[in-house]
Amino acid sequence: MLAPNGHGLDEFEHALREGRSGIRFYEKLRELKFGCQVGGAPQGVEEIKERYFSEEQRFSMKSTVISFGAIAAVDCWRDAGFEVPGDSSGEPDFDTGAIVGTGVAGIDLMCGYAGPTIDAGRARRMGSTIVEQVMCSGVSARVGGLLGLGGQVSTNSSACTTGTEAIVEAYWNIRAGRAKRMLAGGVEGESHYTWGSFDAMRVLATGKNDEPEKASRPMSASATGFVPGSGAGMLMLEDLESARSRGARIYAEVLGAEVNSGGQRQGGSMTAPNPFGVQRCIRAALDSAAIRGEEVDAINGHLTATMADPREVGSWQAALGVAPERFPLINSTKSMIGHTLGAAGGIECVASVLELDRGFVHGSLNCEDLHPELEPYAASVPHVTKDVQPRIVAKASFGFGDVNACVIFRKWDSRNDN
């Protein structure tokens, strides 16, 4: 976990429990005359890189996408009980692969360095590592090399659904017997070039530049748009037999999952989800998990602080088939870290698994003025952390292009291993 409000599982958990925001004011965005001048980005990354990687490795990690992804991948690998191989002469780990997705890839390096250098007629001065740092698959390739992975190593990209989709694809790979384990999740770099594109769309939060921690307001009546963010979140998915044979610590299990598209029909578009596609995705994930909607204890929503929030909650209710008074707890991790785009699903899946493993459901910040359409669900929206013991958490992501992904997680219990 490398998030705007914490690096590592313990620090991230504490931030979630405490409702600690990682959103900050950026003077650079004010100078560039952005409407939204706040954002979320991991802190202390250069110092972490120096501790984790050699000078030679850091030379080809100038892109924040690769830096963030490599740090989260190494942490995930170690937490799974493995040592990072220091010698590249050994045999690859053919039992393990990685799907590490990103939304925009190396735009920071391309726009800030490669473009100006090429335009100045100095293309050959950029060095031999520029391509690997800006190509879309650069982050998964870097992870695969660092860890010596011999299974499928790939980068997916499905806008804001990317991180969750990567986890679904990893789950399907393992279920099909194509790998014993897969490192999966999402990463997004820190770049005002990316954030500026969304500012141009008028979809970013405005009006709280002087109060950054109040800017991200999912489910709020006063929400004005999302806060851009960056970071990386990854899970190690593993076949149960393999995990048990090596005595791995198990946090949770994936019961079921689904990916689909609304086809940009029935109200769906490039930027808005088809509600029927969303509902179909959630129902299919429930069917895959062989559970009923009323068995879901908590939802980690996509919930970006746009006009789509009430529609999303309505789709959840329709898909779960429960009345508002029986609706599960629902929260938005984005209220503390902003919308981390391609990393969002990965980070929020880690948050979901932590809630299951450590027994809590974090609150959502800044929605005391709940959107009027969400008033029937008010009892299901925690504003501060609840010390409860959720058994099943549903996580879904909905991205530009009308693409959807949903994962159903269950708290690990060795009695469920049959």
C-alpha positions in Angstrom: 0.0 0.0 0.0 1.3 3.4 -1.1 -1.5 5.9 -0.6 -1.7 9.7 -0.1 -2.4 9.1 3.6 -0.1 6.2 4.4 2.6 3.8 3.2 2.3 0.2 4.4 -0.6 -1.7 5.9 -0.3 -0.5 9.5 0.0 3.2 8.6 -2.8 3.0 6.1 -5.1 1.1 8.5 -4.5 3.8 11.2 -5.3 6.5 8.7 -8.5 4.8 7.7 -9.5 4.3 11.3 -8.7 7.9 12.3 -10.3 9.4 9.2 -6.9 11.0 8.3 -6.9 12.8 4.9 -4.0 12.7 2.6 -5.3 15.5 0.4 -3.1 18.6 0.2 -2.9 22.0 -1.5 -0.5 22.3 -4.4 1.0 25.7 -5.2 1.9 24.4 -8.6 -1.8 23.9 -9.5 -2.6 27.5 -8.3 0.2 28.8 -10.5 -1.2 26.8 -13.5 -4.7 28.4 -12.8 -6.4 25.1 -12.1 -9.9 25.3 -10.8 -9.0 22.4 -8.4 -5.8 23.2 -6.6 -5.7 20.2 -4.2 -4.8 16.6 -4.8 -3.5 13.4 -3.1 -0.1 11.9 -3.6 2.1 9.6 -1.5 4.7 11.3 0.7 8.4 10.5 1.2 8.7 8.4 -2.0 12.3 9.4 -2.8 13.5 8.3 0.6 11.6 5.0 0.3 13.2 4.4 -3.1 16.7 4.9 -1.7 16.0 2.3 0.9 14.4 -0.2 -1.5 16.3 0.0 -4.7 19.9 0.3 -5.9 21.2 3.4 -7.7 21.2 1.5 -10.9 17.5 0.5 -10.4 16.5 4.0 -9.5 18.0 5.3 -12.7 15.1 3.8 -14.7 12.5 4.8 -12.1 12.0 8.4 -12.9 8.3 7.9 -13.8 6.2 8.1 -10.6 4.0 5.3 -12.1 7.0 2.9 -12.0 8.3 4.2 -8.7 4.9 3.8 -6.9 4.2 0.4 -8.5 7.6 -1.0 -7.6 7.4 0.1 -4.0 3.9 -1.4 -3.5 4.9 -4.6 -5.3 8.0 -5.1 -3.2 5.9 -4.5 0.0 3.2 -7.0 -1.2 5.8 -9.6 -2.1 7.5 -9.4 1.3 4.2 -9.4 3.2 3.3 -12.6 1.3 6.4 -14.2 2.9 8.9 -14.0 0.1 12.4 -12.5 -0.2 13.1 -10.1 -3.0 15.7 -11.9 -5.2 18.9 -10.1 -5.3 20.5 -12.1 -8.1 19.0 -12.0 -11.6 20.9 -15.1 -12.7 18.5 -17.6 -11.1 15.5 -19.3 -12.7 12.2 -17.3 -12.9 9.4 -18.2 -10.6 7.1 -19.8 -13.2 4.3 -20.3 -10.6 3.8 -16.6 -10.1 2.7 -13.8 -12.4 1.5 -10.2 -12.1 -1.2 -8.0 -13.5 -0.4 -4.4 -12.5 -2.7 -1.9 -14.2 -2.5 1.8 -14.7 -4.8 4.4 -16.2 -2.5 6.9 -17.8 1.1 5.4 -17.6 4.2 7.6 -17.8 2.6 10.9 -18.8 4.7 12.8 -16.2 8.0 11.7 -17.9 6.6 11.9 -21.4 5.3 15.5 -21.0 7.8 16.9 -18.6 11.0 15.4 -20.1 10.7 13.3 -23.2 8.5 15.8 -25.2 10.6 18.9 -24.5 13.8 17.0 -25.1 12.7 15.6 -28.4 11.3 19.0 -29.5 14.7 20.6 -28.7 16.4 18.2 -31.1 18.1 16.2 -28.4 16.3 12.9 -28.7 19.4 10.8 -28.5 20.3 12.4 -25.2 17.4 10.8 -23.4 19.2 7.5 -22.8 18.4 3.9 -23.4 15.8 3.5 -20.6 13.3 6.1 -21.8 11.1 3.6 -23.7 10.7 1.2 -20.8 9.7 4.1 -18.5 7.0 5.5 -20.7 5.5 2.4 -22.3 2.2 1.3 -20.8 3.5 -2.0 -19.7 6.6 -0.4 -18.1 5.2 -0.8 -14.5 4.4 -4.5 -14.8 7.7 -5.2 -16.6 9.6 -3.5 -13.8 7.7 -5.5 -11.2 8.3 -8.8 -13.1 12.0 -8.1 -13.3 12.4 -7.0 -9.7 10.7 -10.2 -8.4 11.8 -12.6 -11.1 8.3 -13.6 -12.1 7.9 -16.3 -14.8 4.1 -16.4 -15.2 2.0 -13.9 -17.1 3.3 -10.3 -16.5 0.9 -7.8 -17.9 -0.5 -4.3 -17.5 -4.2 -3.7 -18.0 -5.9 -0.4 -18.5 -9.6 0.2 -18.1 -9.8 3.8 -16.7 -11.0 3.9 -13.1 -11.9 0.2 -13.1 -8.3 -0.8 -13.8 -7.2 -1.9 -10.3 -10.3 -3.9 -9.5 -10.2 -5.5 -13.0 -6.6 -6.6 -12.5 -7.6 -8.4 -9.3 -10.5 -10.1 -11.1 -8.3 -11.2 -13.9 -5.7 -12.6 -11.4 -8.5 -14.5 -9.6 -9.7 -16.0 -12.9 -6.1 -17.0 -13.8 -5.7 -18.9 -10.6 -9.1 -20.5 -10.8 -8.2 -21.7 -14.3 -5.0 -23.3 -13.0 -2.7 -21.0 -15.0 -0.8 -19.8 -11.9 -0.4 -20.6 -8.3 -0.3 -17.0 -7.3 -0.7 -13.6 -8.9 0.3 -10.2 -7.7 -2.4 -7.8 -8.8 -3.6 -4.3 -8.4 -3.4 -0.8 -9.7 -1.0 2.2 -9.8 -1.3 5.8 -10.9 1.5 8.4 -11.0 1.5 11.9 -9.7 1.2 14.4 -12.5 -0.4 17.7 -13.1 -0.6 16.8 -16.7 -3.1 14.0 -15.9 -4.9 16.1 -13.3 -5.1 19.0 -15.8 -7.0 16.9 -18.3 -9.8 16.3 -15.7 -9.7 20.0 -14.6 -10.5 20.8 -18.3 -13.5 18.6 -18.1 -14.8 20.5 -15.1 -15.2 17.3 -13.1 -12.7 18.2 -10.3 -13.6 19.6 -6.9 -13.7 23.4 -6.5 -14.4 25.7 -3.6 -12.3 24.0 -1.0 -8.8 24.9 -2.1 -8.1 26.5 1.2 -9.4 23.5 3.1 -7.9 20.5 1.3 -9.1 17.9 3.8 -12.7 18.9 3.2 -12.4 18.9 -0.6 -13.3 15.2 -1.3 -17.0 14.9 -0.5 -18.5 11.6 -1.8 -22.2 11.2 -1.1 -22.4 14.9 0.0 -25.0 17.4 -1.1 -22.3 20.0 -1.5 -19.9 17.8 -3.6 -18.5 19.7 -6.6 -16.4 16.9 -8.2 -13.6 14.6 -7.4 -10.2 15.3 -6.0 -7.4 13.8 -8.2 -5.0 11.4 -6.5 -2.2 8.9 -7.1 -0.6 5.9 -5.5 -0.6 2.1 -5.7 -2.4 -0.8 -4.0 -1.7 -4.5 -4.6 -2.8 -7.9 -3.3 -1.2 -11.3 -3.6 -3.8 -13.8 -4.7 -2.9 -17.4 -4.2 -4.4 -20.8 -4.7 -5.4 -22.1 -1.2 -3.5 -25.3 -1.5 -0.3 -23.4 -2.3 -0.8 -20.8 0.4 -1.5 -23.5 3.1 1.5 -25.6 2.0 3.9 -22.8 2.7 2.2 -21.5 5.8 1.2 -18.2 4.3 -0.8 -15.7 6.3 -4.2 -15.4 4.7 -6.1 -12.1 5.1 -9.3 -12.9 3.2 -10.6 -15.0 0.4 -12.1 -14.0 -3.0 -15.5 -15.6 -3.2 -16.5 -14.3 -6.6 -16.0 -11.6 -9.2 -17.2 -10.2 -12.5 -16.2 -7.7 -15.2 -18.5 -6.3 -17.8 -19.4 -3.2 -19.8 -22.7 -1.3 -20.1 -22.0 -0.8 -23.8 -22.6 3.0 -23.5 -26.3 2.2 -23.9 -29.4 2.8 -21.7 -28.1 6.0 -20.3 -24.5 4.9 -20.3 -21.8 6.9 -22.1 -18.1 7.4 -22.3 -18.3 9.1 -18.9 -21.4 7.7 -17.3 -22.3 4.1 -16.4 -25.3 2.2 -17.8 -27.1 1.4 -14.5 -28.3 -1.9 -15.8 -24.8 -2.9 -16.7 -23.6 -2.0 -13.2 -26.4 -4.0 -11.6 -25.7 -6.9 -13.9 -22.0 -6.9 -12.9 -22.8 -6.9 -9.2 -25.4 -9.6 -9.5 -23.0 -11.8 -11.5 -20.4 -11.3 -8.9 -22.9 -12.4 -6.2 -23.8 -15.4 -8.3 -20.2 -16.3 -8.8 -19.7 -16.1 -5.0 -22.9 -18.2 -4.4 -24.3 -15.7 -1.9 -27.4 -13.6 -1.6 -27.4 -9.8 -1.6 -28.6 -9.6 2.0 -25.4 -11.5 3.1 -23.2 -8.5 2.1 -22.2 -6.7 5.3 -20.3 -3.7 3.8 -19.7 -2.1 0.5 -16.6 -0.2 -0.5 -18.1 2.0 -3.2 -16.7 3.7 -6.2 -18.3 6.9 -5.0 -16.3 9.7 -6.5 -18.1 12.9 -5.2 -20.0 13.5 -8.5 -23.6 13.4 -9.5 -23.1 9.6 -10.1 -23.0 8.8 -6.4 -26.8 8.6 -5.8 -27.2 6.6 -8.9 -24.5 4.2 -7.8 -26.1 3.6 -4.4 -29.4 3.0 -6.2 -27.8 0.4 -8.4 -26.3 -1.3 -5.4 -29.7 -1.5 -3.8 -31.4 -2.9 -7.0 -28.6 -5.4 -7.5 -28.6 -6.6 -3.8 -32.4 -6.7 -3.7 -32.6 -5.2 -0.2 -34.7 -2.4 1.2 -33.0 0.9 2.3 -33.4 0.0 5.9 -31.6 -3.3 5.4 -28.9 -1.8 3.2 -25.3 -2.7 4.2 -22.8 -0.2 5.5 -21.3 1.7 2.6 -18.2 3.9 2.6 -15.8 5.8 0.3 -12.1 5.5 0.7 -11.8 8.4 -1.8 -13.1 10.8 0.9 -9.6 10.5 2.4 -7.3 10.0 -0.6 -9.2 11.4 -3.5 -9.8 9.5 -6.8 -6.5 7.7 -7.6 -7.8 6.7 -11.0 -6.1 3.5 -12.2 -4.9 2.8 -8.7 -8.3 3.3 -7.1 -9.5 -0.3 -7.3 -6.2 -1.7 -6.0 -6.1 0.7 -3.0 -9.7 0.2 -2.2 -9.5 -3.6 -2.4 -6.7 -3.4 0.1 -8.8 -1.2 2.3 -11.7 -3.8 2.0 -9.4 -6.7 3.0 -8.0 -4.8 5.9 -11.5 -4.1 7.2 -12.3 -7.8 7.0 -9.0 -9.0 8.6 -8.9 -6.3 11.4 -12.5 -5.9 12.2 -13.7 -2.4 11.3 -15.6 -0.3 8.6 -14.0 3.1 8.1 -16.1 6.2 8.0 -16.5 8.5 5.0 -15.4 12.1 5.5 -17.3 15.2 4.5 -20.8 13.8 3.9 -22.6 15.1 7.0 -24.8 17.0 4.5 -25.8 13.7 2.8 -27.2 14.1 -0.7 -31.0 14.3 -0.4 -31.4 11.2 -2.6 -29.3 9.2 -0.1 -31.3 10.1 3.0 -33.1 6.7 3.0 -29.7 5.1 3.4 -28.4 7.5 6.1 -28.1 4.8 8.7 -25.8 2.8 6.4 -23.3 5.7 5.9 -20.8 5.8 8.8 -19.1 9.1 9.3 -16.5 7.7 11.7 -15.0 4.2 12.0 -17.3 1.5 13.3 -15.6 -1.3 15.2 -17.6 -4.2 13.7 -16.8 -7.6 12.3 -17.9 -7.6 8.7 -17.9 -11.1 7.2 -18.4 -10.2 3.5 -17.4 -7.0 1.8 -18.3 -6.1 -1.8 -16.0 -3.8 -3.8 -16.8 -2.4 -7.2 -15.3 0.1 -9.6 -16.9 1.9 -12.6 -14.8 3.6 -15.2 -14.8 5.8 -18.2 -15.9 3.9 -21.2 -18.8 2.4 -19.2 -16.7 -0.5 -17.8 -17.4 -2.2 -14.5 -15.7 -4.7 -12.1 -16.9 -6.2 -8.8 -15.1 -8.4 -6.3 -16.7 -10.2 -3.3 -14.3 -10.7 -0.4 -15.0 -12.9 2.7 -13.2 -12.9 6.0 -10.8 -15.8 6.2 -11.9 -18.7 8.3 -10.1 -22.0 8.0 -13.4 -23.7 8.4 -14.4 -22.3 5.0 -11.5 -24.0 3.1 -13.5 -26.8 1.6 
